[in-house]
Amino acid sequence: MKTAAPVLTVVTVCWNALDALKFTTASVRSQTARVAHVVVDGGSSDGTPQWLQENREGFAVAVSEKDKGIYDAMNKAVDLCPDAEWLLFLNAGDAFAAPDTVERLASYLARTDIDFVFGGVEVCADDPAQPPRRFPPRLHARTEMPGCHQSCVVRASVMRKLKFDLAYKVAGDFELWLRATHDLASKTAFTPDVIASVAPEGFSAKNEPILQREYVSAIGRFVSQRDARAWLVKRKTRMAILALARLLRLR
């Protein structure tokens, strides 16, 4: 029985992604632990506003209005759930890895000494016949995100205090994690469990030049300029190797 008050609030921001939103909503509602769900739609024209209105009782908050982009919508969602203790940002089309994912996080969400919990993530293959690839959290990350935001649970009070920096278009989640660990001395915990299953290529993957620029900016500010340069060299080398591998597969 889902009788206890929800400790975790799932935030989904979307725009013209009704089918994907329905998929994510079904995953949230399948959780064995009670979970609140907040949806912020950017004023879609695909029927999302009407669907949200028709199913309003299933959401803690559901709004549809123009915004200034993904991170602005996420910040808006934070303001719309003032009683939340922990937040997880699942994009439309993402899902929990299993129905008991939140239940298995209970011991972490009861802790008072941490502000972030990172778990593993499953990345779905382009070919539905292929199994997803699993990626564990990066336990010793300093110059990269320990995991994607879909595999990260963050204390809501930290989000209210810091918010996403809208100057960042792709790496806002990474910048916020660095800022929290630097300015608030926030601590991070890791779970071996996979938290989320995500689409094969997200917004960041489609905006690699912006991601590189923003990572260099954040690392240079909160770690060091030397580490920022080293990260960029490593990233460019990795992307070149991946591009070569794709080229060879096409031959």
C-alpha positions in Angstrom: 0.0 0.0 0.0 1.3 3.4 -1.0 0.2 5.2 2.3 3.3 7.1 3.4 3.8 10.7 2.3 6.1 10.8 -0.7 9.7 11.6 0.2 10.7 11.9 -3.5 9.2 14.2 -6.1 9.8 13.4 -9.7 10.0 16.4 -12.0 9.4 16.0 -15.7 9.8 19.0 -18.1 8.6 18.5 -21.6 7.6 20.2 -24.9 5.6 18.5 -27.7 6.4 15.0 -26.4 3.0 13.7 -25.3 3.6 10.0 -26.0 7.0 10.2 -24.2 5.4 11.9 -21.3 2.7 9.2 -21.0 5.5 6.6 -21.0 7.3 8.4 -18.2 4.1 9.0 -16.2 3.3 5.3 -16.3 6.7 4.5 -14.9 6.4 7.0 -12.1 3.0 5.6 -11.2 4.2 2.0 -11.2 6.6 2.6 -8.3 5.9 0.5 -5.2 6.8 3.5 -3.0 4.6 6.6 -3.1 6.1 9.3 -5.4 4.9 12.8 -6.2 5.0 13.8 -9.9 5.4 17.4 -11.1 5.1 18.1 -14.8 6.1 21.5 -16.4 5.2 21.6 -20.1 6.5 24.4 -22.2 3.2 25.2 -23.9 3.0 22.3 -26.3 0.8 22.1 -29.3 0.5 18.3 -29.5 -2.3 17.9 -27.0 -0.2 17.7 -23.9 -2.0 20.6 -22.1 -5.4 18.9 -22.7 -4.0 15.5 -21.5 -2.6 17.1 -18.4 -5.9 18.8 -17.6 -7.8 15.6 -18.1 -5.5 13.6 -15.8 -4.8 16.4 -13.3 -5.6 14.3 -10.3 -2.6 12.0 -10.9 -0.1 14.8 -10.6 1.1 16.9 -7.6 1.5 19.8 -10.0 0.9 20.0 -13.8 1.3 23.3 -15.7 1.6 24.2 -19.3 3.1 27.6 -20.2 6.0 29.1 -22.1 9.4 29.0 -20.6 13.0 30.0 -21.5 14.3 26.4 -22.0 15.0 23.2 -20.1 16.7 24.7 -17.1 14.3 27.5 -16.7 11.5 24.9 -16.7 13.3 22.8 -14.1 13.8 25.9 -11.9 10.1 26.6 -12.2 9.3 23.1 -11.2 11.4 23.5 -8.0 9.4 26.5 -7.0 6.1 24.6 -7.6 6.9 21.8 -5.1 7.9 23.7 -1.9 7.3 20.6 0.3 9.5 18.2 -1.6 12.4 16.6 0.4 14.2 15.0 -2.6 14.0 15.6 -6.3 14.7 13.5 -9.4 14.5 15.0 -12.9 13.2 12.5 -15.4 12.8 13.7 -18.9 9.8 12.7 -21.0 10.7 9.3 -22.5 12.8 8.3 -19.5 11.7 5.7 -16.9 12.7 4.2 -13.6 14.8 1.1 -14.0 12.4 -1.0 -12.0 9.1 -0.7 -10.1 11.0 -0.8 -6.7 13.7 1.7 -7.6 12.5 4.4 -5.1 11.8 1.8 -2.4 15.5 0.6 -2.7 16.6 4.2 -2.3 14.9 4.6 1.1 18.0 4.2 3.2 19.8 7.0 1.3 16.8 9.3 1.4 16.7 8.9 5.2 20.2 10.2 5.6 20.9 13.8 6.7 24.7 14.0 5.8 24.3 13.9 2.0 22.7 16.1 -0.7 23.2 14.0 -3.8 22.7 10.3 -4.5 24.0 8.9 -7.8 23.2 5.5 -9.2 23.6 3.7 -12.5 21.8 4.4 -15.7 20.6 2.2 -18.6 21.0 3.8 -22.0 18.6 2.3 -24.6 20.1 1.2 -27.9 19.0 2.8 -31.2 17.9 -0.7 -32.2 15.1 -1.8 -29.9 16.2 -5.4 -30.4 19.5 -4.7 -28.7 19.8 -4.7 -24.9 20.5 -1.4 -23.2 24.0 -0.5 -22.0 24.5 -0.1 -18.3 26.8 2.6 -16.9 27.6 2.7 -13.2 28.1 6.0 -11.4 31.6 7.5 -11.5 32.7 7.2 -7.9 35.7 9.5 -8.0 34.6 12.1 -10.5 36.1 15.6 -10.1 35.9 17.1 -13.6 32.8 15.3 -14.9 29.3 14.6 -13.7 29.2 11.4 -11.5 26.2 10.4 -13.6 23.4 11.9 -15.7 20.8 13.9 -14.0 18.2 11.1 -14.5 20.4 8.9 -12.3 20.8 11.5 -9.6 18.5 12.3 -6.6 19.2 15.7 -5.1 18.0 17.3 -1.9 15.3 19.8 -2.6 16.6 22.4 -0.2 19.8 22.5 -2.2 17.9 23.0 -5.4 15.9 25.8 -3.9 19.0 27.6 -2.6 21.1 27.3 -5.8 18.8 26.7 -8.8 20.2 26.0 -12.3 22.3 28.8 -13.8 20.5 29.8 -17.0 23.7 30.9 -18.5 24.4 27.2 -19.1 22.3 25.6 -21.9 23.7 22.0 -21.7 25.8 21.5 -18.6 23.7 23.2 -16.0 23.3 20.0 -14.0 27.1 19.6 -13.9 27.7 23.2 -12.9 25.1 23.0 -10.2 26.7 19.8 -8.7 30.1 21.5 -8.8 28.7 24.7 -7.2 26.9 22.7 -4.5 30.0 20.7 -3.5 32.2 23.9 -3.6 29.9 26.5 -2.1 27.8 24.4 0.2 30.2 21.5 0.9 27.5 19.1 -0.3 28.3 15.5 0.0 27.6 12.8 -2.6 26.6 9.2 -2.0 26.5 6.3 -4.5 24.2 3.4 -4.9 25.1 0.3 -7.0 21.5 0.1 -8.2 20.4 1.4 -11.6 18.0 4.3 -11.1 16.8 5.2 -14.6 16.5 4.0 -18.2 17.0 6.8 -20.8 16.8 7.4 -24.5 20.0 6.7 -26.6 20.8 10.3 -27.4 19.7 13.3 -25.3 20.0 17.0 -25.6 23.7 17.1 -24.4 24.8 14.5 -27.0 23.3 16.7 -29.8 25.1 19.8 -28.6 28.7 18.6 -28.1 30.4 22.0 -28.9 28.2 23.8 -26.3 28.8 21.0 -23.8 32.6 21.3 -24.2 32.5 25.1 -23.8 30.4 24.9 -20.7 32.3 22.1 -19.0 35.6 24.0 -19.5 33.9 27.1 -17.9 32.6 25.2 -14.9 35.7 23.1 -14.3 37.9 26.2 -14.6 35.8 28.1 -12.1 35.3 25.4 -9.4 38.3 23.1 -9.9 41.2 24.7 -11.8 42.1 26.0 -15.3 44.7 23.3 -15.6 42.1 20.6 -15.0 39.8 22.3 -17.5 42.4 22.2 -20.2 43.2 18.5 -19.4 39.5 17.6 -19.5 39.1 19.3 -22.9 42.0 17.4 -24.4 40.7 14.1 -23.1 37.2 14.9 -24.4 38.3 15.9 -27.9 40.4 12.7 -28.1 37.5 10.6 -27.0 35.1 12.2 -29.5 37.7 11.7 -32.3 38.1 8.0 -31.5 34.3 7.6 -31.5 33.9 9.3 -34.8 36.6 7.1 -36.3 35.0 4.0 -35.0 31.6 5.0 -36.5 33.4 5.7 -39.9 35.0 2.3 -39.9 31.7 0.6 -39.1 30.1 2.3 -42.1 32.7 0.9 -44.5 
